[in-house]
Amino acid sequence: MKTVARTETDLLTDLPNNIIENILGCLPLRDVVRTSILSREWRHKWASCPDIVFDFWFDQMFLGGHQLEPLVYQILKLHKGPLLKFVLQVPDLKSNPDIDEWVRLLPNNTLQELTLHVSRGEAHRLSSHLLSFQHLRNLRLYNCVFDPIPGFKGFSKLVNLELQRVVLVPESFTTFIASCPAVERLRLIHCTSFDCLELTGPKLKCFEFNGVFKSVSYKNCPVLKDIKLTFSSMEFKRGNFFSIDLVKSLSCLPALEDLQLQAYALEDLVEHEAPNRLPISLNTLKNLHLSDMYFAKIQESSCAICFIRSCPNLQRLNITAFTFDVVDAVADFLRSQTSSESLAHLKTVKMQLFSGIEAEMEFVKYLLASATALEEMAITPQTGSIADGGESILNELKQYPRASPSAEIFSPRASEILSSGTIMGASMCGCVNLTS
């Protein structure tokens, strides 16, 4: 048995170093360290692992009752060879001077991925040593204070930047992001509020924002394709020009195809031609998700229709409803809307958290009457709001006039497919074929 075990260990030991490093890089840190018991040759191989990850699993399965600080110091001081990835994301980590000392122990000539997650307490003010990692490609910071020193020339190789609950100086951040020309993906989640958020990104493709800004400006963002905007409070709406300025900024993006936006961010469009089509068009937009759509407000419903009409090449529309009240005036308004030729390319519609109130039904009726190329409409009822799982809604929708003879309506709560009077089993969801 000892001979067999020694032979198997020798086979691993004889592997090229780059293969061994790849194997170790796929293992949790606990298991990486445990390889030191395989043989004398393996005693220190863990110290050359290119990835060091202190995360939830390390805390639960390895740390136990031990203190984190001495373990991190020991592992970093014993590490040899290039270190590509360092993650510090253990539960209950608070701001303390050790974090900066650990960062100083990281090699600034090889590190490509860095995650610092301070999960409790006040935000940790990062030392300027962080700015020395010029090979960084991925940087994730949580609950930190990030204010680059004046004159910092940026991270030239940074591709992915994620900041959550990070305290920023807006003016410094504008300069910083402009000095990171390789950034392709940017996430700003619950960070400092901005009066004007200015983004410069010649390679920026995806931008996700959750927080507050009063205005936004995209400068030199020729390939920005995907934008998700969520506003954490109503502070941004302090005038009647927020919505139209937002639409203007989006219309200047030549590659924009995917947009997720809260519907109430468009309410101010009622002051600018809503519910008619805006003088500004988002000609490149193909996929639109309007969340928190409150069908009890005429302003929100009319501005949503106005915005949709201003996206002439829209192909996929997703609406997440947020409605608990019934307002007859909204249904009357939607009923008065005539079909629009601007929805000629719309193929797919998804209605989520659908409660079946009259205003929602009239909104669907408008889409069915306008979308000449519609292929399918998926309606997900709000849990508990529809007793029969949506069957009665489907039956009513089947009677609505439709511009597309091949449109189908799907409901995840329906158990059958009704197609031209024929009942067929459905594996995932029911649908009503509107050709009948």
MONORVEN-V970507 format. One record per pair of residues at least 4 apart in sequence whose ideal C-beta (glycine too) atoms are under 6 Angstrom apart, sorted by the first residue. I is the first residue (numbers start at 1). J is the second residue. Records with the same first field share a line. If there is no record, write none. Layout:
I: J + J
This chain:
9: 38 + 39
13: 41
15: 19 + 20
21: 50
24: 32 + 49
25: 50 + 51
27: 31 + 32
28: 57
29: 53 + 58
30: 61 + 62
32: 46 + 49
33: 46
35: 42 + 46
36: 43 + 46
38: 42
47: 78 + 79 + 80
48: 80 + 81
50: 84
51: 85
52: 86
53: 87
54: 58 + 88 + 90
55: 87 + 89
57: 61
58: 62
59: 63 + 90 + 91
69: 98
72: 102
76: 105
82: 110
83: 107 + 110 + 111
84: 112
85: 113
86: 106 + 114
87: 115
88: 116
89: 115 + 117
92: 120
93: 118 + 119
94: 120 + 121
95: 118 + 121 + 122 + 124
99: 124
100: 127
103: 129
104: 129
106: 111
107: 111
108: 132 + 133
111: 133
112: 135 + 137
113: 138
114: 139
115: 140
116: 141
117: 142
118: 124 + 143
123: 143 + 144 + 145 + 167
124: 144
125: 145
126: 130 + 144 + 146
128: 149
131: 152
135: 157
136: 155 + 158
137: 157 + 159
138: 160
139: 161
140: 162
141: 163 + 166
142: 164
143: 165
144: 166
145: 167
146: 166
147: 169 + 172
148: 152 + 176
153: 179
154: 179 + 180
155: 180
157: 182
158: 180 + 182 + 183
159: 182 + 184
160: 185
161: 183 + 186
162: 187
163: 188 + 191
164: 189
165: 190
166: 191
167: 192
168: 173 + 191 + 192
170: 194
174: 198
178: 200
181: 202
182: 203
183: 201 + 204
184: 203 + 205
185: 206
186: 207
187: 208
188: 209
189: 210
190: 210 + 211
191: 211
193: 212
194: 213
195: 214
196: 215
197: 213 + 216
198: 217
199: 218
200: 219 + 220
201: 221
202: 220
204: 221 + 224
205: 223 + 225
206: 226
207: 227
208: 228
209: 229
210: 230
211: 232
212: 233 + 235 + 236
214: 236
215: 245
216: 249
218: 249 + 253
222: 254
223: 255
224: 253 + 255
225: 255 + 257
226: 258
227: 259
228: 260
229: 261
231: 236
236: 242
237: 242
240: 268 + 271
241: 245
242: 268
243: 266 + 268 + 269
244: 272
247: 280
250: 282
251: 280 + 282
256: 284 + 285
257: 286
258: 287
259: 285 + 288
260: 289
261: 265
262: 291 + 292
263: 290 + 292 + 293 + 300 + 304
264: 300
266: 303 + 307
267: 299 + 300 + 303
269: 274 + 303 + 306
270: 274 + 299 + 303
273: 278
274: 302 + 303 + 306
275: 302 + 305 + 306
277: 309 + 310
278: 310
281: 310
282: 311
285: 311
286: 315
287: 316
288: 314 + 317
289: 318
290: 304 + 319
291: 320
292: 322
293: 319 + 321
294: 300 + 322 + 323
295: 301 + 323 + 359 + 360
296: 323 + 325 + 327
298: 302 + 330 + 333
301: 330
309: 340 + 342
312: 342
313: 345
314: 346
315: 345 + 347
316: 348
317: 349
318: 350
319: 351
320: 352 + 353
321: 353 + 354
323: 355
326: 357
330: 359
331: 358 + 359 + 362
334: 362 + 363
335: 362
337: 366
339: 369 + 370
340: 370
343: 370 + 371
344: 372
345: 373
346: 371 + 374
347: 373 + 375
348: 376
349: 367 + 377
350: 378
351: 379
352: 380
353: 382
354: 379 + 381
355: 382 + 385
356: 386 + 393
365: 400
367: 371
368: 400 + 402
369: 401 + 403
371: 403 + 404
372: 403 + 404
374: 404 + 407
376: 408
377: 409
378: 410
379: 411
380: 412
381: 386 + 390 + 413
386: 390
388: 392
389: 413
390: 394 + 411 + 413 + 414
391: 414
394: 411 + 432
397: 409
398: 432
402: 407 + 434
405: 435
407: 434
408: 431 + 433
409: 432
410: 429 + 431
411: 430
412: 429
414: 430
415: 430
416: 423 + 430
417: 424 + 426 + 430 + 431
418: 432
419: 433
420: 436
426: 430
